[in-house]
């Protein structure tokens, strides 16, 4: 039996609506982790439907690390200024800027990584890198989760990383 506390906890962790959380828990037979997976799959499916929508709003977020020795700027775009002002969207932008500062990706996608780059193209591409705060998820999955929460298309438009003494 699905309890109100289970629905509340699932909503807090996923940002899903009340009925979506309840349906996912019912479908998962009360299994919390399975319900999260169901919501994630539904979010990915709905994100694919939104991928062609224009993203003309967003934020430019910065992250400075190492007592000012490393910095990153990220332009994260969404469809409306309403979503761009939400804490969820701003936190995503901050996490991506932190990822850029820490991991120094060479390109946004694996296909864009230069052929002469050292290492695996997936590990050199921002979207396919493991998230530094949760190695079980990629940056792309992080973005898809926020797309599912906000109902809007979100994309990384561009990013840049600066390190003192590097050109």
Backbone bond lengths (Angstrom), bond angles and torsions (degrees), N, CA, C in turn:
res aa  C-N    CA-C-N  psi(-1)  N-CA   C-N-CA  omega(-1)  CA-C   N-CA-C  phi
1 X - - - 1.452 - - 1.525 109.77 -
2 X 1.309 115.60 133.96 1.457 122.26 -179.15 1.529 109.26 -85.78
3 X 1.339 115.88 127.87 1.463 119.77 -179.17 1.531 110.01 -99.77
4 X 1.313 115.41 163.61 1.458 122.12 177.50 1.534 110.27 -62.05
5 X 1.333 115.81 -37.26 1.466 119.87 178.77 1.528 111.30 -64.21
6 X 1.338 116.90 -38.25 1.464 120.60 177.37 1.527 110.44 -62.58
7 X 1.321 116.13 -45.10 1.469 120.86 179.87 1.529 109.66 -63.04
8 X 1.306 117.43 -44.91 1.467 122.30 179.70 1.530 110.49 -60.46
9 X 1.321 116.52 -46.77 1.466 120.87 -178.87 1.532 110.91 -63.25
10 X 1.324 117.15 -41.71 1.467 121.14 178.71 1.525 110.39 -65.17
11 X 1.306 117.29 -41.11 1.471 121.27 177.32 1.515 111.12 -61.90
12 X 1.332 117.02 -43.41 1.464 121.07 -178.96 1.530 111.23 -63.11
13 X 1.312 116.83 -37.45 1.459 120.25 -177.11 1.516 113.76 -82.98
14 X 1.331 117.80 -24.53 1.464 119.95 -174.73 1.523 114.14 -115.52
15 X 1.330 117.26 -20.35 1.460 120.04 -175.91 1.522 113.00 77.95
16 X 1.322 117.36 8.62 1.467 121.58 -179.87 1.525 110.24 -72.08
17 X 1.321 115.80 158.47 1.451 121.63 176.52 1.527 110.61 -70.93
18 X 1.320 115.94 165.58 1.469 121.51 -177.84 1.531 111.01 -58.24
19 X 1.312 116.55 -50.75 1.464 119.85 -176.32 1.529 111.62 -68.63
20 X 1.334 117.16 -37.35 1.467 119.82 177.44 1.528 110.52 -63.63
21 X 1.336 116.61 -42.05 1.460 120.66 178.69 1.526 110.84 -64.36
22 X 1.325 116.95 -43.44 1.467 120.56 179.54 1.521 110.82 -63.98
23 X 1.344 117.10 -45.38 1.474 120.11 179.20 1.523 111.34 -60.98
24 X 1.328 116.81 -41.78 1.465 120.65 -179.73 1.529 110.48 -64.61
25 X 1.320 117.69 -41.80 1.467 121.09 177.67 1.522 111.03 -65.90
26 X 1.327 117.04 -40.80 1.471 120.69 176.80 1.528 110.25 -61.87
27 X 1.342 115.81 -46.20 1.472 120.76 -179.10 1.526 111.19 -64.06
28 X 1.334 116.63 -32.55 1.463 121.60 -178.91 1.526 112.24 -87.87
29 X 1.315 117.24 2.95 1.462 120.51 179.93 1.516 112.65 65.41
30 X 1.336 116.43 30.33 1.463 120.63 179.19 1.514 114.22 87.50
31 X 1.340 118.36 -5.34 1.459 122.41 179.43 1.533 108.91 -74.07
32 X 1.325 116.26 113.20 1.457 122.16 -173.40 1.531 112.09 -63.10
33 X 1.324 118.00 -48.28 1.471 121.42 -178.38 1.524 111.62 -64.38
34 X 1.321 116.23 -39.58 1.459 120.07 177.72 1.524 111.04 -65.34
35 X 1.329 116.76 -38.21 1.468 121.48 178.12 1.527 110.37 -64.00
36 X 1.346 117.09 -39.70 1.467 120.42 176.51 1.529 110.06 -61.51
37 X 1.324 116.78 -40.37 1.455 121.14 178.06 1.519 112.07 -64.04
38 X 1.309 116.38 -40.58 1.469 121.18 178.30 1.525 109.90 -62.51
39 X 1.330 116.49 -45.85 1.466 119.71 178.89 1.520 111.31 -64.08
40 X 1.328 117.07 -38.37 1.469 120.64 178.79 1.526 110.15 -63.61
41 X 1.342 117.52 -43.40 1.470 120.73 179.03 1.525 111.02 -62.50
42 X 1.327 116.39 -42.37 1.465 119.85 178.06 1.516 110.59 -64.38
43 X 1.320 116.15 -37.71 1.464 120.89 177.82 1.511 112.06 -65.46
44 X 1.323 117.33 -39.75 1.463 121.54 178.05 1.518 110.33 -65.07
45 X 1.331 116.35 -41.39 1.462 120.08 178.88 1.527 110.83 -64.12
46 X 1.329 116.36 -42.97 1.467 118.53 179.44 1.519 111.15 -71.33
47 X 1.326 118.13 -30.35 1.461 121.07 177.18 1.522 110.71 -65.37
48 X 1.315 116.86 -38.18 1.469 120.49 178.64 1.522 110.75 -62.66
49 X 1.330 116.82 -35.63 1.468 121.06 178.02 1.526 111.22 -67.54
50 X 1.320 117.40 -28.98 1.459 122.07 -176.11 1.525 113.02 -90.21
51 X 1.314 118.56 -10.51 1.464 121.94 -169.68 1.520 114.34 -60.72
52 X 1.314 118.98 -21.47 1.464 119.89 -179.95 1.531 112.72 -92.58
53 X 1.327 117.72 -1.45 1.456 120.29 179.54 1.526 110.53 -75.50
54 X 1.315 116.07 144.59 1.454 122.02 -177.39 1.526 111.15 -70.87
55 X 1.327 115.23 140.75 1.462 121.78 178.34 1.522 108.28 -117.13
56 X 1.318 116.26 94.79 1.458 120.31 -176.70 1.519 114.48 -107.19
57 X 1.319 117.86 -0.76 1.461 122.37 179.64 1.532 108.49 -119.12
58 X 1.316 116.83 175.78 1.462 119.40 177.56 1.505 112.16 150.03
59 X 1.326 115.31 -157.21 1.465 122.28 -179.63 1.521 110.03 -142.47
60 X 1.317 114.18 157.17 1.460 121.60 166.62 1.519 104.62 -108.94
61 X 1.310 115.86 119.15 1.465 121.35 -176.05 1.522 109.05 -114.62
62 X 1.330 115.49 143.41 1.463 120.21 178.17 1.523 110.18 -116.95
63 X 1.319 114.19 157.19 1.458 120.81 173.22 1.521 107.04 -143.97
64 X 1.311 116.85 127.28 1.457 122.40 179.57 1.523 107.74 -116.25
65 X 1.337 116.79 133.35 1.462 121.81 -175.72 1.531 109.62 -134.07
66 X 1.304 115.69 163.11 1.463 121.76 173.33 1.508 112.92 63.08
67 X 1.318 116.37 47.00 1.466 122.78 178.84 1.527 111.27 53.41
68 X 1.327 114.73 40.75 1.455 120.08 176.13 1.513 114.76 86.15
69 X 1.308 118.55 11.49 1.470 121.31 -177.82 1.530 112.32 -87.82
70 X 1.343 117.14 -25.87 1.465 121.95 -179.88 1.520 108.23 -130.60
71 X 1.321 116.00 137.58 1.456 120.51 177.99 1.513 110.75 -143.18
72 X 1.321 116.12 155.54 1.461 121.14 178.54 1.522 108.95 -140.98
73 X 1.331 114.98 145.21 1.455 122.76 173.04 1.518 107.70 -122.58
74 X 1.324 116.29 136.83 1.456 121.66 179.12 1.521 108.74 -132.69
75 X 1.333 115.88 132.25 1.462 120.77 171.79 1.522 106.52 -102.11
76 X 1.322 116.04 111.44 1.457 122.37 179.89 1.526 107.46 -110.07
77 X 1.319 116.59 125.72 1.457 120.81 -174.92 1.529 111.71 -111.88
78 X 1.344 113.97 149.98 1.460 122.43 175.56 1.529 107.21 -141.61
79 X 1.316 116.99 -175.32 1.459 120.77 -175.22 1.523 113.97 -84.06
80 X 1.324 117.92 -35.49 1.467 120.20 -174.57 1.527 111.53 -129.81
81 X 1.326 115.88 154.58 1.458 120.07 176.75 1.528 111.25 -69.47
82 X 1.328 116.92 -24.53 1.468 120.57 176.88 1.538 110.19 -58.85
83 X 1.324 117.43 -49.77 1.465 121.12 179.15 1.523 110.59 -67.87
84 X 1.321 117.36 -37.56 1.469 121.12 -179.25 1.528 111.80 -60.01
85 X 1.315 117.59 -26.20 1.467 121.43 -179.25 1.528 113.31 -89.77
86 X 1.315 118.93 -4.90 1.468 120.40 -177.10 1.528 111.05 -74.87
87 X 1.327 114.86 152.56 1.465 120.44 178.14 1.525 111.30 -62.57
88 X 1.320 116.83 -36.66 1.473 121.28 -179.26 1.522 110.84 -62.44
89 X 1.319 116.70 -45.72 1.459 121.12 -179.50 1.528 110.71 -67.23
90 X 1.322 116.92 -43.12 1.476 121.02 -179.96 1.529 110.53 -64.51
91 X 1.333 116.93 -39.00 1.469 120.17 178.13 1.527 110.61 -65.37
92 X 1.332 117.24 -38.92 1.461 120.69 176.53 1.527 110.09 -61.55
93 X 1.322 117.17 -46.10 1.463 120.77 179.03 1.527 111.00 -59.94
94 X 1.315 116.69 -41.74 1.474 121.44 179.09 1.530 110.68 -64.82
95 X 1.327 116.94 -43.96 1.467 120.64 178.97 1.525 111.50 -62.58
96 X 1.324 116.94 -39.37 1.464 119.82 179.40 1.530 110.33 -68.56
97 X 1.338 117.44 -40.22 1.465 120.57 176.84 1.526 110.61 -62.28
98 X 1.327 116.84 -40.02 1.465 121.46 177.00 1.532 110.54 -63.48
99 X 1.319 116.83 -41.01 1.462 122.53 178.09 1.530 109.97 -60.97
100 X 1.325 116.77 -45.14 1.467 121.24 179.99 1.525 109.93 -61.83
101 X 1.328 117.49 -44.09 1.462 120.79 179.53 1.528 111.39 -62.92
102 X 1.321 116.71 -41.72 1.465 120.78 -175.71 1.526 113.80 -77.61
103 X 1.324 116.71 -40.36 1.464 120.16 -169.63 1.529 114.77 -105.36
104 X 1.317 118.71 -11.60 1.462 123.53 177.34 1.536 112.81 47.34
105 X 1.328 118.12 60.89 1.467 120.02 -179.67 1.524 111.15 -65.41
106 X 1.328 115.91 146.41 1.463 121.34 -178.96 1.520 112.46 -86.17
107 X 1.319 117.09 -22.79 1.464 121.68 -177.90 1.525 109.33 -156.24
108 X 1.321 115.29 168.99 1.463 120.52 179.39 1.530 110.88 -74.66
109 X 1.329 117.63 -46.69 1.467 122.16 -179.54 1.523 110.65 -119.22
110 X 1.323 116.14 161.61 1.468 120.96 -179.52 1.530 111.64 -62.17
111 X 1.326 116.81 -32.35 1.464 120.85 179.40 1.522 111.96 -66.91
112 X 1.329 117.49 -25.46 1.468 122.30 -178.06 1.526 113.43 -89.16
113 X 1.333 118.24 -7.99 1.462 121.55 -179.78 1.528 108.44 -68.09
114 X 1.328 118.16 131.57 1.467 120.48 179.46 1.540 111.83 -57.74
115 X 1.306 115.62 143.73 1.469 121.33 -177.39 1.523 112.27 -61.91
116 X 1.324 117.68 -29.31 1.463 120.47 -177.63 1.533 113.28 -90.37
117 X 1.326 117.64 8.09 1.463 121.69 -179.75 1.520 111.08 -68.84
118 X 1.318 115.48 142.82 1.461 121.61 178.27 1.522 108.75 -78.20
119 X 1.327 117.08 132.61 1.459 121.11 177.12 1.516 113.04 97.50
120 X 1.305 113.33 -179.16 1.454 122.71 -178.57 1.525 110.63 -73.38
121 X 1.351 118.23 133.71 1.473 119.55 178.61 1.531 113.50 -56.19
122 X 1.331 118.07 -36.10 1.468 120.42 -179.34 1.531 111.62 -65.54
123 X 1.320 117.12 -36.18 1.467 119.60 179.85 1.524 111.56 -77.25
124 X 1.334 117.33 -16.42 1.462 121.93 177.51 1.529 112.69 -96.27
125 X 1.329 117.29 -2.93 1.462 121.66 -178.34 1.523 109.86 -105.19
126 X 1.313 116.94 129.00 1.466 122.17 -175.87 1.522 112.77 -53.92
127 X 1.322 117.95 -50.79 1.468 120.18 -173.80 1.526 113.71 -65.09
128 X 1.311 117.83 -29.34 1.471 119.86 -177.89 1.525 113.15 -97.73
129 X 1.327 118.10 -0.62 1.465 120.50 177.24 1.519 110.84 -70.66
130 X 1.330 115.57 147.35 1.464 120.48 172.46 1.518 108.20 -68.25
131 X 1.319 115.67 136.11 1.456 121.53 -180.00 1.520 109.18 -65.68
132 X 1.329 118.26 132.97 1.461 121.80 -175.02 1.532 113.24 -65.96
133 X 1.328 117.33 -23.61 1.471 120.53 179.27 1.523 112.40 -91.13
134 X 1.328 118.16 -15.17 1.468 123.16 -178.48 1.524 108.00 -155.09
135 X 1.317 116.77 92.58 1.467 121.36 -173.15 1.532 113.36 -65.30
136 X 1.316 117.79 -10.96 1.460 121.05 178.21 1.523 112.76 -80.69
137 X 1.326 117.12 -4.09 1.465 121.23 -178.06 1.525 109.76 -129.28
138 X 1.316 116.01 150.25 1.458 120.85 175.86 1.533 109.12 -97.79
139 X 1.313 116.03 168.17 1.457 120.85 176.70 1.530 109.55 -62.50
140 X 1.319 116.95 -38.19 1.463 120.11 178.13 1.530 110.93 -60.91
141 X 1.329 117.72 -41.96 1.463 120.97 177.90 1.528 111.10 -64.42
142 X 1.316 116.35 -37.64 1.460 121.51 177.27 1.527 110.01 -60.24
143 X 1.329 116.53 -45.36 1.456 121.68 179.09 1.527 110.32 -64.84
144 X 1.336 117.25 -42.86 1.467 120.83 179.51 1.527 111.49 -61.49
145 X 1.322 116.85 -37.16 1.466 120.00 177.79 1.527 111.13 -62.55
146 X 1.326 117.23 -40.82 1.460 120.50 -179.98 1.528 110.34 -73.00
147 X 1.327 117.83 -33.42 1.464 120.93 173.91 1.528 109.51 -60.11
148 X 1.324 116.15 -43.62 1.465 120.40 179.45 1.531 111.13 -64.07
149 X 1.327 117.09 -37.60 1.469 120.80 -179.94 1.519 112.44 -71.39
150 X 1.330 116.67 -41.94 1.466 120.23 -172.86 1.520 113.43 -90.34
151 X 1.325 117.05 -24.40 1.459 120.42 -177.54 1.513 112.72 78.28
152 X 1.326 117.10 15.67 1.462 121.10 -179.66 1.519 111.11 -124.60
153 X 1.328 114.70 154.74 1.455 120.55 173.80 1.529 108.30 -71.36
154 X 1.306 116.72 136.83 1.463 123.08 179.25 1.518 107.53 -133.76
155 X 1.338 115.74 138.13 1.453 118.64 177.81 1.520 110.61 -149.12
156 X 1.321 115.21 151.96 1.457 121.20 173.10 1.520 105.91 -83.27
157 X 1.330 117.03 115.52 1.458 121.07 -178.41 1.524 110.46 -80.12
158 X 1.338 116.24 -44.28 1.460 120.84 178.17 1.518 109.23 -167.21
159 X 1.319 114.51 165.26 1.460 120.69 178.45 1.509 108.92 -153.90
160 X 1.332 114.60 161.01 1.449 120.63 177.38 1.520 108.56 -149.59
161 X 1.323 115.57 146.85 1.466 121.39 179.86 1.518 108.23 -125.33
162 X 1.303 115.55 138.04 1.459 121.67 179.81 1.519 108.53 -124.80
163 X 1.344 115.73 138.15 1.460 120.61 175.99 1.510 107.65 -136.62
164 X 1.306 115.91 130.79 1.447 121.73 -179.01 1.522 110.02 -54.85
165 X 1.317 117.06 128.45 1.466 121.57 179.73 1.507 114.64 86.70
166 X 1.330 118.62 -4.88 1.473 123.13 178.83 1.520 108.45 -105.27
167 X 1.311 116.96 143.55 1.470 118.31 176.85 1.497 111.80 -118.05
